[in-house]
């Protein structure tokens, strides 16, 4: 789908970007892949969107925070997080921040609103802004500032759901998606071309689920009154670059082309993923 698809073309584009984008750093000595260092998710997302519009096709892995070692101790960047939300949703926000290793330092109530102050690892904020908008129904304000490096806070489990992974190539059908939407949230609409290993949605509970979005309704020559029901589909959650960077996991790639943005597994086949899981 892209006009520029080779590693050489992408490398040359990033070399030009580094000259004018002072906040960007690229490691050109990392083999076939290129490590890009930026100032947060939005900074990287803007670069990727510009390249997409210029005709580049590329795959990116999950963003990671830079971890350092100072005096033999593992440390990571922390931020002071300030949140203003309506009082009725403050409990949900506090619960989500605590799961991301945030520690509340202050809380003030006034006129039905609550101001919350946290110290939280930068890792904990990756992918949270979209969830914050959903939890507060767009009525919350969130801002943060870096306060320095502190002791590594430990593992952070951000997602409590698995991926819905296509096991067949072809065109997604409404009947198949109608049955799958009960399992979780869909990222695609009927008529979208899918391939094996492509992530087409998330599963509300449990691990990754291999599904067949190309399966049609079984046709027979028998008709019965009331046997045909209208298919009602919930609108799919559109995956753009910024949202893709938020919801992807460490075993996903975000596939970016001038025509589409897709999530896929690093290992496309179920057999390869099963083998990797046993290692």
Secondary structure, 3 states (H helix, E strand, C coil): CCCECCHHHHHHHHHHHHHHCCCCEEECCCCCCCEEECCCHHHHHHHHHHHHHCCECEEECCCCCCCEEECCEEEEEEEEEEEEEEHHHHHHHHHHHHHCCCEEEEEEEECCEEEEEEEEEHHHHCCHHHHHHHHCCCCCEEEEEEEEEEECCCCCCCCCCEEEEECCCEECCHHHHHHHCCCEEECCCCCCEECCCEEEEEECCCCCEEECCCCCCCCCCCCCCCCCCCCCCCCCCCCCHHHHHHHCCCCEEEEECCCCEEEEECCCCHHHHHHHHHC
